[in-house]
Every structure is written in C-alpha cells, then in structure tokens.
Amino acid sequence: MIVIYTCGGFSEFEEESILAIENSLKTNARVIITGCLPKINPARIAIYEKAKIIPIEHLKQLDSLINAKVPYSYGPDPPVVYGVNDLSAPPSDSFLQRFKNNFQFSSDFLKVSGAYLEKKVLHKRNDVEFVQENYKLEIARGCLGSCSYCAIKKAMEKFHSFPEEQIIDNFKSGLKEGYNDFALIAGDIGCYGLDIDTNLPNLLKKLFASEGNYKFTLIDLNPRWLKEYYSDLLSVLKANAEKVSRIIIPIQSGSDRILELMNRNYKIDEVKRYLLDLQENLPKIELETHIMVGFPGETSEDFQKSRELLRELKFAFVHAYEYEDRPGTVASKLPDKVTKDVIQERSRTLAEENNIYSQWSNDGLRVSASVKSGN
C-alpha cells in the first residue's frame, strides 16, 4: 500500500503530487490519496479511479485497511522527518520512458513533463529527498486568516491551539534527544492561544524558562498579530534574544491597496514601524519575509512600493512568490490579472535587487525566487 499525502497550495506542488500518484499506480500496490489536493482541486484527481481517496480528517479509515493493532488516532504527530521517498521521480524511471509514458496531447502534458524535468535536474538523489535537521514544535492547526489568494485554507482543520503543557513536554523531549534547533510552526503562529485564553508571548515565556542550549525559529508570524502583541512580544524576545535565531514575518506586499485586496488586515506603515523597532532592539535576530508579486490588480506603482519596503527594511532573507490562480479562491475571480511575463519580470527584479540567490522553476509556469539580501 502506498499512501500519498498530496499538496495543492501551489501548482508546482500539485504537479509533483500528480507525478507521485501516476508512478504509484504503475505498481501493484494499493494507492491511497489524501492531503490537501482532494479538497483544493478534487477534479484533478477524480480521474484516478483505481486509487482510494481519503480526506485528511478521515485518515482513521487506515485502521481497517491495514488491520491496525495501534489505532491511527493514537499515533503522535512526528516532530522530525528522517527521510521521504521521492515517488515523483523514482530512480528506476528513465528520462525517455517518463516522456513516453506521459506524452499525450492534453493541457496537463507540459505541466507534468516540466515538473518531472525539475525533479531530474534539482534532485540528484531520488531515494531520500528531504532530511529535517530541526525539531518541529507544532503549536496550532489552521489559522484565523482569510487571505483571498490562499487555497490551503480549504483543506485546513478548524483553527485550534494545542495546550501549553503538551507543547512544553514536546519541547523537552526534543532537548532530551539532543536537538538544539527548534521550529515553532502553525498555519499562523501569531493567533496561537486565542481559543484557549492565552497567547504567543505567554507561550514563549514558558518555553524560554527551560534550561539548555537551544535556539528557536518562529515561522509565519502574521503582521496583524505582531501589531496586536508587539509590546509583550518585544519584552519576551529582548529578555531571551540569544534563544531566537530568526523570525519569518510574511508581509506579502508594500502596497496598502494590494494588502486590502489580499484581505491581510494591516497597514504597511504600522507594520514597518514595528519591524524597524525590532531590528533596532534585536539586531542579532534575523528577520525574514514573504513578498508576492503579480497579485491581480498590482500596478507598477504597487510593485514599486514593495521594492521600496525591501530596500528600507533590509531583511536577512526574502522569499518572493509569483501569484497564481488557485481553484476556489477569491483572488482567482478578481479582474485585472497581471500577465505572466510581467510577473516573471517583477520576480527577477526582486531577485536582482535583493542580491545573490534565486531559484527558478523549470516548468515554465511559475518562477519562485528565494532572495538573500544584505551582505
């Protein structure tokens, strides 16, 4: 049996999921499809009649399929992933055979072939694609945002925070196992605790009370919550600056007009004020951000505001993403779409201005840039 946990947040990941499904169906194994894609783009996988589709929230169905001695619900969420088999580009599949198997006149052919080429070029080892070096502390599921471009929200569980005691116990288990690099994660870590009468600064205080040699990365702190909790957050971070290596704060745009269309719930000037203050008070903590280019209606003036923002704030790292329509999102129905050529040009501009590193997708559909800024 092969269980494929798909991703549908971006078209690139959707294509990799499709490749994994198609390669698995060529084996004698029973194929189970789960993850985000069945909810984000169900039409895309409906054609795979030989596979069984199990929604994320119903994975306990695996119990009966494998005659489980330990129920699925008893299994803890793994804080570390040691290795993932790359089913979308198996070593036994030759380059020419992959094209032969997929060559058909359809709208998906170039997407699938492009994703395969990317796998062949970028992943030299197909047996293990990913080894996680940090210890993942998941503090909540879901998020309280409603970003107009986000398809992942459709597949998320209803927002709920995990109890502080559970998170702290998980953290201490990681320390005992010898980990010193921890990642605090959720759909949005900033809204942690709003459903259980606590908040992120309170959780951080309790985590930092533990003895040991460790550092945290705070992943995806929405600027609306940075604004909400700034005083308390700054206080706890200043007192424990040596225990935090970086914070990822996804701004998405430097234009208030675009942020409103994105439904991000903050103004750029106030966020910029807090970020400049953070940089002044916590110079040893790296700040990273996400910028989306080509959102529907984004003008040259809007894009210029994002460029100016990055110049002023000088983030340690900038992740630049090209906008793409995803099924069922509000943004996909907005008018004034930016052309693909313009989107790619803006992405290249950010890569050049923010220096050093960019990674271009080979599928010809989406160019994602991860951009190193500063020196």
Secondary structure as GFF3:
##gff-version 3
##sequence-region A 1 375
A	DSSP	beta_strand	2	6	.	.	.	ID=ss1
A	DSSP	alpha_helix	11	25	.	.	.	ID=ss2
A	DSSP	beta_strand	31	35	.	.	.	ID=ss3
A	DSSP	alpha_helix	37	40	.	.	.	ID=ss4
A	DSSP	alpha_helix	42	45	.	.	.	ID=ss5
A	DSSP	beta_strand	52	53	.	.	.	ID=ss6
A	DSSP	three_ten_helix	56	61	.	.	.	ID=ss7
A	DSSP	alpha_helix	62	66	.	.	.	ID=ss8
A	DSSP	three_ten_helix	72	74	.	.	.	ID=ss9
A	DSSP	alpha_helix	95	102	.	.	.	ID=ss10
A	DSSP	alpha_helix	109	122	.	.	.	ID=ss11
A	DSSP	beta_strand	135	138	.	.	.	ID=ss12
A	DSSP	beta_strand	140	141	.	.	.	ID=ss13
A	DSSP	three_ten_helix	152	155	.	.	.	ID=ss14
A	DSSP	beta_strand	160	161	.	.	.	ID=ss15
A	DSSP	alpha_helix	164	176	.	.	.	ID=ss16
A	DSSP	beta_strand	181	185	.	.	.	ID=ss17
A	DSSP	three_ten_helix	189	191	.	.	.	ID=ss18
A	DSSP	alpha_helix	200	208	.	.	.	ID=ss19
A	DSSP	beta_strand	215	218	.	.	.	ID=ss20
A	DSSP	alpha_helix	223	228	.	.	.	ID=ss21
A	DSSP	alpha_helix	230	239	.	.	.	ID=ss22
A	DSSP	three_ten_helix	241	243	.	.	.	ID=ss23
A	DSSP	beta_strand	244	248	.	.	.	ID=ss24
A	DSSP	alpha_helix	256	262	.	.	.	ID=ss25
A	DSSP	alpha_helix	268	281	.	.	.	ID=ss26
A	DSSP	beta_strand	286	293	.	.	.	ID=ss27
A	DSSP	alpha_helix	300	313	.	.	.	ID=ss28
A	DSSP	beta_strand	317	322	.	.	.	ID=ss29
A	DSSP	three_ten_helix	331	333	.	.	.	ID=ss30
A	DSSP	alpha_helix	340	353	.	.	.	ID=ss31
A	DSSP	beta_strand	369	372	.	.	.	ID=ss32
###
